[in-house]
Amino acid sequence: MSFQAKQVKRSNFQLIGVTALLIASKYEEIQHPELEDFAFITDHSCTCNQLREAEVMMLKVLDYRLGKPIALRFLRHYSNRTESTYREHWMAKYIMALSCLSLKLASSLPSLRAAGSLALAKNMHTMNSEQARERNIVNVSKLSYHRVSSVKEMMGELAFCVFSLSSAGPSEAIRRKFELDTHGWVGKSLALYKDYITNLACSASQQC
């Protein structure tokens, strides 16, 4: 374990852990615990001054970059700007949730994954019109500042992810969640687009 390119002593592990918790609470909570509370949970083995110094050091090491937009934030923006329907938005969320189970997609850009999910969802609801489907991809591509080819490639990867996940596997819990009325019932309707998903997945993977 290293901290600012230096080896951290075993005796400082608790200090670093509690400081990380302190920073996270300030980042996430509206009313975060006081500094004295964190010193208290260490039985005062870490003083308030030590926590302050460690906090400053950790933030400098991180260059004050504590987070980045997730795919869902991009999806909300894209859905709003493209005037997507309620079902298109929820289907895109469902596809993105399934993509979290793919190791290959874990390193993909959140903005591109959101763009591919929305384009795929919109095309699933645009039946028997290749021109309309192509227009959906172009519109999402312009909005996301990703190339059309990149969006299409991501759509293929996402389609293969949806196609390859069995209902009895880890995706079962996700499917049940999106079968609820609060999630647009899209978990039940995915089977309606099986042919489109299968063709897209096979074209992308060339394994069918």
N, C-alpha and C positions, 0 to 999 in steps of 0.2 A: 504493500500500500504506500502510495507516494502523495505528497502534498507540497505543491510549489516546487516540484522537482527535487524534493528532499525526502529522505526516509523518515517515516513517522515512527516515533517511539511507541512501544506498546502502552506505556503509561498515559499517552495522549489520545488513545482510541476513543475513550468516553467523551473527551472534550470535543473532538471532531464530530462524533455522532450527535451529541446534544446541540452543537452549533448548527449542524445541518438541519436539525429539527427546528431550531429557532428561525433560521432563514426561511424554511418551508412554511412555517406558520405565518410569518409576516407576508409572504407572497400569496398565500391562499386564503387566509382568514381576515375578516373585517375587523374583529376584535381578537387579536392574538394574545397569548399569555404574556405576562410581564417577564422581564429578564430574571427577576428574583425567583420566579416559579421554576425556571430551568435550572438555576443553581440549586434550588431546593430538591429537585428530583435526583440530583447527583449526590444528595446528602452533603452538599456544600464542598465536595471534593473539587468542584470547578467553581471558581469565583466569578462574580459578575464582570470584573475587569478582564479576566481570561477569556470569557465568552465574547466580550466586545472585540478584543484583539483578534480572536480566531475568526469572528464574523467578518471583520474588515479584510483579513488575509484571504479567506475563502472567496469572498466576492471579487477581490482583485484577480485571483487565480482564474475564476470563471469569467472574467472580463464583464461582470454584471449581466451576463446572458443567462437568465434563469429559466427560460422556456422559449418555445416557438409555437406558431399556430399549428393546430392539429388539423387533420383532414376534414373533420366535421365543421370547423369554422369556414374553411374554403367552400364546402358544399352548401352551407347556408347562404353564402354570398352568391355563388353560382346559381342556385335555385331561384333566388330572389330576382337576380338580374335577367334570367332567361324566362321568367314567369312560368316556372314549372308547376305542374299540378300537384295536389296533395299526395296522390299515389306515386307519382314520379319521384318526388322528394323522398318518401319513405322507402321506396324500392331501392333508391340509390344508397340510403342509409343501411339497408339490409345487406346490399352487396359489399359495402365498405366493412360492415361488421364481419362478414364471412372472410373478407380478405385479411383480417387480422390473424387468421389461422394459417396463413400462407407464409412460410419462411422466406420464400423468394420475394414476396412483396413487402417484407418488413423494412427493407432499406429504400423503398421507393419514395419519391417526393410526395408529401401529403397533398400538395396542390394538384399534382398529376393524378394521384389516386382518386381524389374527389372529382376531378374532371372526367376521368374514365368511367367512374361509377355513375355519374349523372348522365353522360352521353349514352351509356349502355341502358340505363333505366328509361330514358326518353325514347330510345329506339325500340325497346321492348313494347312500349305503348304506342309506337307508330308502325302499325302493321301494313305490310304489302305496299310500301312506298319507299323505294330506294332513294329517290330524290329528297324526300323529307328526312330520311335517316341521315343522309349525307349532310344535309343542311343543319341538322342537330349537332353533328360532330364539329362542323365548321364554326357554328355559333359558340359552342363551349370552348373550342380551341382559341378563338379570338379573345374571349373573356378571360381565360386562364393564362394567356400568353405562352401556351405550349403549342408546338407544331401539331398539325393535323395527324401526321404520321405517328407522333408520340402518343397522342390520345387514342388512336386506333390500336396501337400496340398494347397500350394499357387496357383497353377494352377487351382485347383478346386474352390477356393474362387474367383479368378478372372473370371473364366467362369460363375459362378453364378452371379457375379456382372454384366457382360455383358448380360447375359440371362435375368436378372430381370429388367434391365433398359428399359423403354419404349421409343420409338422414339419421342414421343410427350412431354416427360418430360424434366428435366434439361439437359439430354444428347443430346438434339436436336442440341444445338449450337456446341457441340463437334463433333457430326456426320457431320454437315455441313462443319466444318473446315477441317476434314480429307477426305472430298469428293473432295477437290481441288486437282489439279494436282501437286501443290507444296507440298502436303502431301501424295503423292503416290496413290490417289484415293481409299485408303483402306476403307474409310467410306462407299463406295458403294459396296465393295466386302465382307463385313462381313457376309451378308446374305447367301453367298455361303457355309459358314461353320456352318450353323445353327444346323445341326444334330450333328456334333461333339461337338459344344459348349453346346447344350442341354443335351446330354448324360453325358458329364463331369460335368456339373452343377448339374444335378439330382443325380449323384453318390456322389458328394461332400455334397450336402445339404440334400439328402434323403427326399425331399419335393415334388418330382414329382410323 
